[in-house]
Amino acid sequence: MLAIKNVVSLYRYSLTRHSLYCLLTGLLCVSTIASAQDESIERSEFEKSKLESNDLSNSNSPQDENDNPIDEQPNTVVEQRDERLLVVIEAQYVDVYTGPGRGYPIHHVLEKGETVELLKQRTSWIKVLTRKGKTGWVKVTDINQSVGANGELVNFTTPSMDQFLSRKYELGFAGGDFEGSESISLYAGWRFSRNLSTELHATQIVGQFSDSQMLTANIVLQPFPERRLSPFVTLGSGVIRISPDATLVDTEDRDNNVMQVGIGVYGYITRRFVARFQYNNNTLLTDRDENEEINEWKIGLTAFF
């Protein structure tokens, strides 16, 4: 009997380590997907700016009586050559960093009236190339003070609260307490209106006397989606499978339906990430005389798209 208990203890220790591994893996997956989404949007912003620059250049080109374009020197402050986007700095000076972050050293300073080429965007930073062949990174807010092809200030967007409000999909994970047991869950959501969304949750629960797996589908109501700290309520149902320890007399797995009511709050962090804190009251519909109520607390990280 002692040997069996030792094996069970070792098994539970392995499950706990596996739960931590799943949390770290979930964080990596969410970060990777969000970064890929950011890169896609950044490329779209650059393509949009290039198309606008090309359209403006073509529409302003002088034509002869046969509607053929006449070559002349460009007289705008932005030049477009070989699909390159050139802008003129309007700020008094702009610091150029060696990398996309203020933690990197400043190795060059752009002056007002200097022309630079925009190479690529990474979140709130843009890589530039100067006339002298120097490359570096500048803040999007500094580039947004430059003059674009239409003679107006350029405007590159970054993932922000506005994109959180217009999100369609969510992907996240959470860890917490399930009536004294450890729990880890993964979920995916689809927002189909301003205040309503639907979610699918898969939860692994590791307890002292049993392990469980729970799958639930929920409707989420978010009454104040425009707030940085936005409360929500959930209502859903699903199934839970409870697997008792092999050391117990009754080791038969049990499947129960579960009803779920919850409240929580979103906390917008930055870029495409929000923190999520949630409390659920789970009612297990058993075949006994009384149903079983279980309280669940969890906190996690969510990426939105």
Buried (B, 14 or more C-beta within 10 A) or exposed (E): EEEEEEEBEEBBEEBEEEBEEBBEEBBEBBBEBBBEBBBEBBEEBBEEBBEBBBEBBEEEEEEEEEEEEEEEEEEBBBBBEEEEBBBBBBBEEBBBBEEBEEEBEEEBEBEEEBBBBBBBBBBBBBBBBBEEEEBBBBBBEBBBBBBBBBEEEBEBBBBEEEBBBEBEBBBBBBBBBBBEBBBBBBBEBEBEEEEEBBBBBBBBBBBEEBBBBBBBEBEBEBEEBEBEEBEBBBEBBBEBBBBBBEEEEEEEEBEBEBBBBBEBBBBBEEBBBBBBBBBBEBBBBEEEEEBBEBEBBBBBBBBBB
